[in-house]
Amino acid sequence: MTRKTVSLDLDVYRGLKRRQTRHETLSATLRRMLADDKDPADYLDELAANPPKVNIALLRHRQENPLRSSRPLRKRHAA
């Protein structure tokens, strides 16, 4: 396979890295991003074939104990 060296602006490189999955090369990321758009039904088919793993215990814990901001409460002014 032939290789080419390219130069990217730093903001473009960072955007590309944000879209890169854990075990994906930059070439694979670009190939995926440049691929023809899929029909939305194709995404649903993929999701049905590979449903995400859900930690039910963690979801229940978060429902019972919602995350709270570390910021202090703001005082509300009387209207």
N, C-alpha and C positions, 0 to 999 in steps of 0.2 A: 504494500500500500504506500503510495506516495505521500509525503508529508510536506507541509508548507508552514512557514513561520509568518505569523500575522501580528500586527500591533493593534492594541485596543486602548481607547481612553479608559482611565481608571474607573469612571462611573459606569461605563459599559461592562467592564470586567466584573465589577461588584454586582451589577444586576444579573449577569450571567451566573455568577457563583451562587446568588440567592436562589436561582431557579434550578440549580443542580441538585439532583438527589444524592443520597449518601454514597452509593456505589456506582456512580455514573461519571464517565470522563467528560471533559468539556466538549469534546467532539460529539459525544452521544447526546449531550444536552442541546447543542446547536442543531443536531440532526432532528431531535424531537421537536424543537421549537419551530423549525423550518418545514416540518412535515405538513402535508395537506390537512386542512381543517376536517375534523370528523363531524359526522352527523350526531346531534345530541343523544340519539337513541343508542349509538355505539358506546357512549360513556355509561349509560344505564346498564347495557349488557355487560360491560366490564365490571361494574360495581356489583351486579347480581352474581357474577361468576366468582368474584373475589371480594366478599364483604369485609369491611374493616373489623379488626379485632377490638372488642369493647370490654373494658374492665368494669363490670356491673357494680362491684363493691366500691370502686373508686367513684363512680358516678353517684351512687347513693350517698357516700360520705360527703361529696361536694354539694349535693342537694341539701343535706342536713346542716352542713357547715360551710356556707358560702364564703368565698374569699373576701376579705375586708381590706380596704385601702389603709396604708400606713399614714396617710395624710390626716391632719386633725380636721374635725368637723368645722365647717364654716358657720359663723353665726348668721342667722337669717334676720333680716330687718323687717320690722312690722310694717305692713302696707297701710 
